[in-house]
Amino acid sequence: MKQEIQLYEMIYLVNPSFTQQEVSEKIDYYQNFLTSKGSQVMVQNRGKRSLSYPIKGFDTATYIQMIYLGNGRLVNILNKELGRDTMILRKMITRLPSDKEFA
């Protein structure tokens, strides 16, 4: 049985010592990663922000938000890929509710 396509939101925090060029390359990498798996992606760079508490010794981080189409299998693959990336300080992926869930 094929898994149904859902809408997901991913927010990840990038090491603040990255230059703007390096952040753009990181965004492109994950955007290309998702599109190569057949997803459609919308990206917003939320910029550098202060953290409520230090993460891995950093008080600030660059926030990146991606909204994409996928299924549980794609989320698992993406989680593994993000987990291997040492420049990602923190990540969070959530499934967004569909219109059917509000009815």
Backbone as CSV, one residue per row, in Angstrom:
resi,resn,N_x,N_y,N_z,CA_x,CA_y,CA_z,C_x,C_y,C_z
1,MET,0.842,-1.185,0.000,0.000,0.000,0.000,0.889,1.251,0.000
2,LYS,0.609,2.173,-0.893,1.394,3.396,-1.023,0.991,4.396,0.057
3,GLN,2.003,5.025,0.660,1.717,6.010,1.702,1.194,7.294,1.071
4,GLU,0.245,7.918,1.755,-0.340,9.150,1.270,0.641,10.308,1.446
5,ILE,0.633,11.217,0.479,1.500,12.399,0.528,0.913,13.386,1.543
6,GLN,1.763,13.883,2.412,1.379,14.841,3.447,2.225,16.102,3.301
7,LEU,1.784,17.165,3.956,2.531,18.410,4.001,3.311,18.448,5.313
8,TYR,4.623,18.702,5.221,5.499,18.737,6.393,6.208,20.075,6.485
9,GLU,6.537,20.456,7.714,7.346,21.635,7.963,8.609,21.191,8.679
10,MET,9.738,21.678,8.195,11.011,21.383,8.839,11.671,22.711,9.201
11,ILE,12.092,22.812,10.444,12.874,23.964,10.879,14.196,23.423,11.375
12,TYR,15.279,23.997,10.872,16.585,23.584,11.365,17.443,24.797,11.640
13,LEU,18.319,24.640,12.620,19.204,25.717,13.057,20.610,25.416,12.571
14,VAL,21.198,26.396,11.891,22.525,26.235,11.310,23.542,26.982,12.169
15,ASN,24.716,26.406,12.282,25.838,27.001,13.003,25.973,28.481,12.622
16,PRO,26.017,29.399,13.605,26.061,30.834,13.302,27.374,31.307,12.697
17,SER,28.412,30.487,12.737,29.685,30.908,12.155,29.702,30.758,10.633
18,PHE,28.652,30.186,10.057,28.547,30.074,8.602,28.414,31.458,7.977
19,THR,29.048,31.644,6.829,28.845,32.874,6.056,27.501,32.767,5.339
20,GLN,27.016,33.869,4.795,25.748,33.858,4.066,25.826,32.916,2.866
21,GLN,26.995,32.861,2.220,27.199,31.957,1.085,27.088,30.491,1.526
22,GLU,27.689,30.157,2.648,27.628,28.784,3.158,26.210,28.404,3.574
23,VAL,25.473,29.351,4.153,24.079,29.095,4.522,23.261,28.840,3.263
24,SER,23.481,29.634,2.228,22.767,29.442,0.961,23.073,28.075,0.358
25,GLU,24.327,27.651,0.449,24.704,26.332,-0.063,24.023,25.220,0.733
26,LYS,23.914,25.391,2.047,23.250,24.400,2.896,21.760,24.329,2.552
27,ILE,21.138,25.480,2.354,19.719,25.521,1.967,19.530,24.818,0.627
28,ASP,20.386,25.142,-0.350,20.300,24.515,-1.675,20.486,23.010,-1.588
29,TYR,21.395,22.569,-0.724,21.653,21.138,-0.593,20.385,20.398,-0.162
30,TYR,19.730,20.885,0.898,18.541,20.200,1.399,17.342,20.384,0.475
31,GLN,17.258,21.518,-0.188,16.189,21.716,-1.166,16.362,20.741,-2.333
32,ASN,17.589,20.603,-2.839,17.860,19.657,-3.921,17.669,18.218,-3.458
33,PHE,18.033,17.934,-2.213,17.842,16.597,-1.657,16.363,16.213,-1.714
34,LEU,15.489,17.114,-1.283,14.049,16.833,-1.267,13.475,16.759,-2.677
35,THR,13.861,17.687,-3.549,13.313,17.665,-4.906,13.801,16.449,-5.685
36,SER,15.004,15.965,-5.394,15.496,14.767,-6.072,14.697,13.525,-5.661
37,LYS,14.022,13.599,-4.517,13.173,12.499,-4.045,11.722,12.682,-4.496
38,GLY,11.471,13.695,-5.346,10.133,13.909,-5.902,9.265,14.872,-5.129
39,SER,9.817,15.587,-4.182,9.041,16.513,-3.364,9.006,17.903,-3.994
40,GLN,8.071,18.706,-3.534,8.029,20.127,-3.851,8.358,20.865,-2.562
41,VAL,9.168,21.921,-2.662,9.707,22.562,-1.462,9.531,24.077,-1.520
42,MET,9.176,24.661,-0.380,9.181,26.110,-0.207,10.139,26.419,0.947
43,VAL,11.058,27.370,0.740,12.102,27.655,1.726,12.027,29.110,2.166
44,GLN,12.232,29.334,3.455,12.375,30.682,3.988,13.563,30.711,4.940
45,ASN,14.492,31.615,4.667,15.619,31.836,5.567,15.165,32.871,6.582
46,ARG,14.994,32.461,7.817,14.508,33.356,8.876,15.614,34.198,9.490
47,GLY,16.855,33.969,9.079,17.966,34.773,9.541,18.550,34.321,10.866
48,LYS,19.536,35.080,11.305,20.242,34.762,12.550,19.445,35.312,13.723
49,ARG,19.221,34.456,14.730,18.436,34.845,15.901,19.090,34.330,17.171
50,SER,18.787,35.009,18.267,19.265,34.562,19.576,18.481,33.338,20.010
51,LEU,19.168,32.436,20.682,18.533,31.227,21.200,18.100,31.454,22.648
52,SER,17.058,30.785,23.075,16.591,30.888,24.464,17.605,30.304,25.429
53,TYR,18.346,29.297,24.965,19.376,28.654,25.768,20.464,28.172,24.801
54,PRO,21.690,28.058,25.278,22.779,27.629,24.383,22.558,26.206,23.854
55,ILE,22.853,26.023,22.578,22.810,24.709,21.942,24.198,24.440,21.378
56,LYS,24.817,23.379,21.854,26.165,22.997,21.435,27.150,24.171,21.575
57,GLY,26.938,24.988,22.612,27.841,26.091,22.917,27.548,27.383,22.168
58,PHE,26.482,27.437,21.382,26.150,28.638,20.612,24.940,29.345,21.218
59,ASP,25.001,30.688,21.246,23.896,31.497,21.747,23.002,32.017,20.630
60,THR,23.473,31.947,19.384,22.689,32.354,18.220,22.762,31.257,17.168
61,ALA,21.827,31.303,16.220,21.817,30.339,15.117,21.025,30.931,13.967
62,THR,21.258,30.424,12.783,20.487,30.823,11.615,19.322,29.861,11.471
63,TYR,18.104,30.399,11.468,16.887,29.599,11.374,16.488,29.434,9.911
64,ILE,16.259,28.197,9.486,15.793,27.899,8.140,14.480,27.128,8.256
65,GLN,13.463,27.542,7.503,12.168,26.871,7.497,11.908,26.328,6.097
66,MET,11.531,25.057,6.017,11.169,24.437,4.741,9.812,23.772,4.907
67,ILE,8.942,24.001,3.945,7.663,23.304,3.892,7.714,22.451,2.634
68,TYR,7.400,21.163,2.782,7.546,20.250,1.647,6.494,19.153,1.679
69,LEU,6.307,18.526,0.531,5.407,17.383,0.404,6.205,16.111,0.559
70,GLY,5.650,15.155,1.295,6.359,13.896,1.470,5.521,12.876,2.197
71,ASN,6.180,11.793,2.566,5.530,10.743,3.353,6.493,10.327,4.459
72,GLY,6.085,9.365,5.260,6.903,8.935,6.393,8.277,8.436,5.980
73,ARG,8.348,7.772,4.846,9.639,7.249,4.365,10.608,8.392,4.065
74,LEU,10.117,9.446,3.390,10.965,10.598,3.082,11.411,11.291,4.367
75,VAL,10.525,11.401,5.335,10.872,12.031,6.616,11.991,11.253,7.303
76,ASN,11.918,9.918,7.285,12.967,9.093,7.899,14.312,9.287,7.205
77,ILE,14.299,9.312,5.883,15.538,9.516,5.122,16.124,10.890,5.418
78,LEU,15.257,11.909,5.452,15.704,13.274,5.731,16.258,13.393,7.146
79,ASN,15.610,12.767,8.116,16.101,12.789,9.499,17.503,12.212,9.607
80,LYS,17.750,11.108,8.903,19.081,10.508,8.910,20.105,11.448,8.300
81,GLU,19.744,12.085,7.199,20.649,13.009,6.521,20.978,14.209,7.407
82,LEU,19.966,14.766,8.055,20.179,15.904,8.959,21.001,15.499,10.177
83,GLY,20.791,14.292,10.670,21.529,13.804,11.827,23.019,13.659,11.574
84,ARG,23.388,13.403,10.331,24.800,13.258,9.966,25.506,14.605,9.785
85,ASP,24.732,15.661,9.602,25.285,16.987,9.310,25.707,17.672,10.612
86,THR,27.005,17.833,10.814,27.510,18.424,12.053,27.254,19.929,12.155
87,MET,26.909,20.581,11.047,26.665,22.022,11.075,25.217,22.359,11.431
88,ILE,24.363,21.339,11.525,22.977,21.543,11.953,22.944,21.383,13.474
89,LEU,22.572,22.460,14.164,22.554,22.434,15.627,21.317,21.719,16.165
90,ARG,20.181,21.931,15.527,18.926,21.344,15.988,17.984,21.274,14.795
91,LYS,17.088,20.274,14.804,16.110,20.134,13.726,14.778,19.723,14.312
92,MET,13.712,20.074,13.610,12.380,19.660,14.017,11.528,19.519,12.761
93,ILE,10.919,18.359,12.598,10.032,18.114,11.466,8.656,17.784,12.017
94,THR,7.642,18.498,11.524,6.272,18.246,11.957,5.369,18.096,10.740
95,ARG,4.370,17.249,10.886,3.379,17.096,9.821,2.324,18.164,10.025
96,LEU,2.013,18.908,8.962,1.000,19.935,9.042,-0.379,19.316,8.807
97,PRO,-1.394,19.794,9.508,-2.726,19.213,9.340,-3.284,19.506,7.954
98,SER,-4.040,18.554,7.418,-4.671,18.749,6.119,-6.056,19.356,6.318
99,ASP,-6.667,19.790,5.228,-8.015,20.358,5.306,-9.013,19.335,5.832
100,LYS,-8.782,18.047,5.533,-9.694,16.980,5.967,-9.734,16.882,7.493
101,GLU,-8.615,17.205,8.139,-8.548,17.085,9.587,-9.327,18.191,10.286
102,PHE,-9.618,19.282,9.561,-10.385,20.385,10.154,-11.879,20.219,9.946
103,ALA,-12.254,19.327,9.047,-13.681,19.157,8.713,-14.432,18.420,9.796
